[in-house]
Amino acid sequence: MARIDTHHHMVPPFYRDALRKAGIDEAGGRALPDWSPDASLHTMAELDVRAAILSVSTPGSTFFPAAADATALARDINDYAANLVAQQRNQFGFFATIPMPHVEQSVAEVVRALDELKADGVVLLANNAGIYLGQDGQDDLFAALAARSAVVCIHPADLPGSQVPGVLPFAADFLLDTTRAAYLLVRNGIRRKYPNIRFILSHAGGFVPYASHRMAVAILADTGRNPADSLDDFSSFYFDTALSSSPAALPTLLNFAKPGHITFGSDWPFAPLAAAKLFAAALENYALDDATRAALDHDNALRLFPRLGSAPALPIRPLRERVRAGASRSVMRGIARLMVGR
């Protein structure tokens, strides 16, 4: 079975026009790329992708400060995507754009997009005009998403504050942005309070797998929470492989994520086709057993988006993984005792 791409962007013409009128001609330090549905289908064929979940990248609708303007643009994007999916239902799905940080309007659009437009999920930026996902005041949004067992793609945005000359945002800032949001979702108990929400962290979670133990200890120092619990919450996110299937990144991700929690992502067209092919080839050349490769390519995504097909049941977690996870939790409990002892 061909791949399912859960990180595949679209740039509708009216959205591009709105950005340019606002003086925005790039995202994450990259110029707005050319895009069309036909170009998506061509790219999918090149990457052996049979279905792609479309979303707009940063800035979404956040560049409109007024709630009414942001909501109107989000609605237009979602209507466009819904019409496109209706025409190519077997090839496309979509993550609905939500006018955060306006919570009331965002809840209303979640309800409309998921219940009426039948969106496959929602895309939320890690920060919206400097307000991070997971900060206080967002419970109504999470409650609406949890009531629908929504799939939520967390996509990075430009960090609040000035860019550092010479550091392209997509190279490092985006990874920190995603990590900050994931940290707050765990630190503030949202990940545990709303377990029905299936959060996908873009780009292998930024720094989450690599720094998870450090962050769990920081949460302990800040809140007194057992780091083993925080570690379980971090590993319960879903992660996509967009620009993150390198021989350096993939081993950490595979060792950290819970079974069934990694999906394929291309990041096209913000990642040019040549780059997307390079990372896809890295994934293809990485030593994986057949079941794991099938899981990453399509089975894990099919469990999140069953309308695209059926997937086999998750295999029983191997003893080796259970032992490793138990050892990790034991280490974190030991750290907790030491920290509390101080």
C-alpha positions in Angstrom: 0.0 0.0 0.0 1.2 3.5 -0.8 1.9 6.1 1.8 -0.5 8.5 3.5 1.0 12.0 4.0 -0.3 13.7 7.1 1.9 16.9 6.6 1.1 18.2 3.1 0.3 21.9 2.6 -1.9 23.8 0.3 -1.7 27.5 -0.7 -5.1 28.5 -2.2 -5.0 31.5 -4.5 -7.2 33.7 -2.3 -5.0 32.9 0.7 -1.9 33.8 -1.1 -3.5 37.1 -2.2 -4.5 37.9 1.4 -1.0 37.2 2.7 0.5 39.4 0.0 -1.9 42.3 0.7 -0.7 42.1 4.3 2.9 42.3 3.1 3.6 38.6 3.8 5.5 36.7 1.1 7.1 33.9 3.1 6.6 31.4 5.8 9.3 30.3 8.1 11.9 32.1 6.1 10.9 30.4 2.8 9.1 32.2 0.0 5.5 31.2 -0.5 5.7 28.2 -3.0 3.6 27.6 -6.1 0.8 25.2 -5.4 -2.2 23.7 -7.1 -4.3 20.5 -6.6 -2.7 19.0 -9.7 0.8 19.8 -8.5 -0.1 18.0 -5.2 -1.3 15.0 -7.1 1.9 15.0 -9.2 4.1 15.2 -6.0 2.1 12.5 -4.3 2.8 10.2 -7.3 6.5 11.0 -7.1 6.6 10.2 -3.4 4.4 7.1 -3.6 1.6 8.8 -1.6 -1.9 7.7 -2.3 -3.7 10.2 0.1 -2.6 13.5 1.6 -4.2 15.5 4.5 -4.0 19.1 3.3 -3.4 22.1 5.6 -2.2 25.7 5.3 1.1 26.5 6.9 1.9 29.4 9.2 0.6 32.1 9.5 -2.9 30.7 8.9 -5.4 33.4 9.8 -3.4 34.8 12.7 -2.0 37.8 10.8 -5.5 39.3 11.0 -5.7 40.9 14.5 -9.5 41.3 14.4 -11.4 38.2 15.3 -14.0 38.8 12.5 -11.4 39.0 9.8 -9.4 36.0 11.1 -12.7 33.9 11.3 -13.8 34.9 7.8 -10.4 33.8 6.3 -10.5 30.5 8.2 -14.0 29.8 7.0 -13.0 30.5 3.4 -9.9 28.2 3.7 -12.0 25.4 5.2 -14.8 25.8 2.6 -12.2 25.7 -0.2 -10.6 22.6 1.3 -13.9 20.8 1.8 -14.9 21.4 -1.8 -11.5 20.1 -3.0 -11.9 17.0 -0.9 -15.4 16.4 -2.2 -13.9 16.2 -5.7 -10.9 14.1 -4.7 -12.1 12.2 -1.7 -9.8 9.2 -2.1 -6.7 11.4 -2.6 -7.2 14.3 -0.2 -8.3 15.1 3.3 -7.9 18.3 5.2 -7.0 19.8 8.6 -9.3 22.7 9.3 -7.8 26.2 9.9 -9.0 27.7 13.2 -8.9 31.5 14.0 -6.8 31.3 17.2 -6.1 33.0 19.5 -9.8 34.0 19.4 -11.1 31.1 21.5 -14.9 31.6 21.2 -14.7 32.0 17.4 -12.3 29.0 17.2 -14.7 26.8 19.1 -17.4 27.7 16.6 -15.2 26.9 13.6 -14.1 23.6 15.2 -17.8 22.6 15.4 -18.6 23.8 11.9 -15.5 22.3 10.3 -15.7 18.9 12.0 -19.5 18.4 12.2 -20.6 20.1 9.0 -17.7 20.1 6.6 -16.4 16.7 7.8 -12.8 17.9 8.1 -10.4 15.1 9.0 -9.0 17.1 11.8 -7.7 20.6 12.8 -4.4 22.3 12.4 -3.3 24.5 15.3 -0.3 26.7 15.3 2.1 26.2 18.3 1.7 30.0 19.0 -0.9 32.4 17.7 0.2 36.0 17.8 2.5 35.1 20.7 -0.1 33.1 22.7 1.0 29.5 23.0 -1.2 26.5 22.7 -1.6 25.2 26.2 -1.7 28.5 28.0 -4.6 29.4 30.3 -8.0 30.2 28.9 -8.2 27.5 26.1 -10.3 24.8 27.9 -13.4 25.5 25.8 -11.4 24.8 22.6 -9.9 21.6 24.0 -13.3 20.4 25.3 -14.8 20.8 21.8 -11.9 18.9 20.3 -12.0 16.2 22.9 -15.8 15.8 22.5 -15.1 14.9 18.8 -12.0 12.8 19.5 -10.3 15.1 17.0 -7.0 14.7 15.3 -5.0 17.9 15.8 -1.9 18.7 13.9 0.3 21.1 15.8 2.3 23.2 13.3 5.1 25.6 14.2 4.9 29.3 13.6 7.5 32.1 13.8 8.7 32.6 17.4 7.5 35.6 19.2 10.1 38.3 19.0 12.7 39.3 16.4 14.4 36.8 14.2 18.1 36.2 14.6 20.0 37.3 11.5 21.3 34.3 9.7 19.0 31.8 11.4 16.2 30.8 9.1 13.1 30.1 11.2 12.3 26.8 9.7 15.8 25.5 10.5 15.7 25.9 14.3 12.9 28.3 15.5 10.1 26.1 14.2 11.5 23.2 16.2 11.6 25.2 19.4 8.1 26.6 18.8 6.6 23.1 18.6 8.5 22.0 21.6 7.2 25.0 23.7 3.6 24.1 22.8 4.1 20.4 23.7 5.8 21.4 26.9 2.8 23.5 28.0 0.3 20.8 27.0 2.1 18.4 29.3 3.1 20.8 32.1 -0.4 22.3 32.4 -2.1 18.9 32.4 -4.0 19.3 29.1 -2.5 16.2 27.5 -3.8 14.1 30.4 -7.1 16.0 30.9 -8.1 15.5 27.3 -6.8 12.1 26.2 -9.3 11.8 23.4 -7.5 14.5 21.4 -4.9 12.9 19.1 -2.2 15.5 18.8 0.3 15.2 15.9 3.5 17.1 16.5 5.0 18.3 13.2 8.6 17.5 12.3 9.1 14.7 14.7 8.0 16.9 17.6 10.8 19.5 17.3 13.1 18.8 20.2 10.6 16.7 22.2 12.0 13.2 21.8 15.6 14.4 22.3 14.9 16.6 25.3 11.9 14.8 26.9 13.8 13.6 30.0 15.2 17.1 30.6 11.8 18.7 30.2 10.2 16.1 32.6 12.7 17.1 35.2 12.0 20.7 34.6 8.3 20.1 35.1 9.1 18.3 38.4 11.2 21.3 39.6 8.4 23.7 38.6 5.3 21.8 39.7 6.4 18.8 41.7 4.8 16.4 39.2 6.4 12.9 38.9 8.6 13.0 35.8 7.7 9.5 34.8 4.1 10.8 34.3 5.3 13.7 32.2 7.5 11.3 30.1 4.5 9.2 29.4 2.5 12.2 28.3 5.3 13.4 26.0 5.6 10.0 24.4 1.8 9.8 23.9 1.9 12.5 21.2 1.8 11.5 17.6 4.8 12.6 15.5 5.2 13.0 11.7 8.4 12.5 9.8 8.4 15.7 7.8 12.0 16.7 7.2 12.9 14.4 10.1 13.7 11.0 8.8 17.4 11.5 8.7 19.8 8.9 10.2 20.4 11.3 13.1 16.7 12.1 14.0 14.9 8.8 13.2 16.5 6.5 15.8 15.6 8.9 18.6 12.0 9.2 17.3 11.6 5.4 16.9 12.9 4.8 20.4 10.7 7.4 22.0 7.3 7.4 20.4 4.7 5.0 21.5 3.9 2.2 19.1 1.6 3.4 16.3 2.4 7.1 16.9 4.5 8.0 13.9 3.1 9.0 10.6 4.7 9.9 7.2 5.0 13.6 6.3 6.5 15.4 3.3 6.0 19.1 4.1 5.5 19.8 0.4 5.4 22.3 -1.2 7.4 24.3 1.5 9.9 21.4 1.3 10.7 21.3 -2.4 10.1 18.0 -4.1 13.8 17.3 -4.2 14.1 17.7 -0.4 10.9 15.7 0.2 12.4 12.9 -2.0 15.7 13.0 -0.1 14.0 12.5 3.3 11.7 9.8 1.8 14.7 8.0 0.5 16.4 8.2 4.0 13.3 6.6 5.4 13.3 3.9 2.7 17.0 3.1 3.3 16.7 3.0 7.1 16.8 -0.6 8.4 13.2 -1.3 9.5 11.2 -4.5 9.7 8.3 -4.8 7.3 5.6 -4.2 10.0 7.3 -1.0 11.2 7.8 0.3 7.7 4.1 -0.4 6.9 3.1 1.3 10.1 5.1 4.5 9.3 4.0 4.6 5.7 0.3 4.1 6.1 -1.0 1.9 8.9 -0.6 4.4 11.8 -2.3 7.1 9.6 -5.2 4.8 8.7 -6.0 4.4 12.4 -6.2 8.1 12.7 -8.2 8.5 9.4 -10.2 5.3 9.0 -12.2 6.7 6.1 -9.1 6.2 4.0 -9.0 2.5 4.6 -8.5 -0.1 7.3 -5.3 -0.9 9.2 -4.3 -4.0 11.1 -4.5 -3.9 14.9 -1.5 -2.6 16.7 1.0 -5.4 17.5 1.5 -6.3 21.2 4.4 -4.2 22.4 7.6 -6.2 22.3 9.1 -7.2 25.7 12.3 -5.4 24.8 10.3 -2.1 24.5 8.4 -2.7 27.6 11.6 -3.3 29.6 13.2 -0.2 28.2 10.2 1.9 29.0 10.0 0.5 32.5 13.7 1.2 33.0 13.2 4.8 31.8 10.3 5.3 34.2 12.4 3.9 37.0 15.2 6.3 36.3 12.8 9.2 36.3 11.3 8.2 39.6 14.8 8.1 41.1 15.4 11.6 39.8 12.1 12.7 41.4 13.2 11.3 44.8 16.5 13.1 44.5 14.8 16.4 43.5 12.3 16.2 46.3 15.0 15.3 48.7 16.6 18.6 48.0 
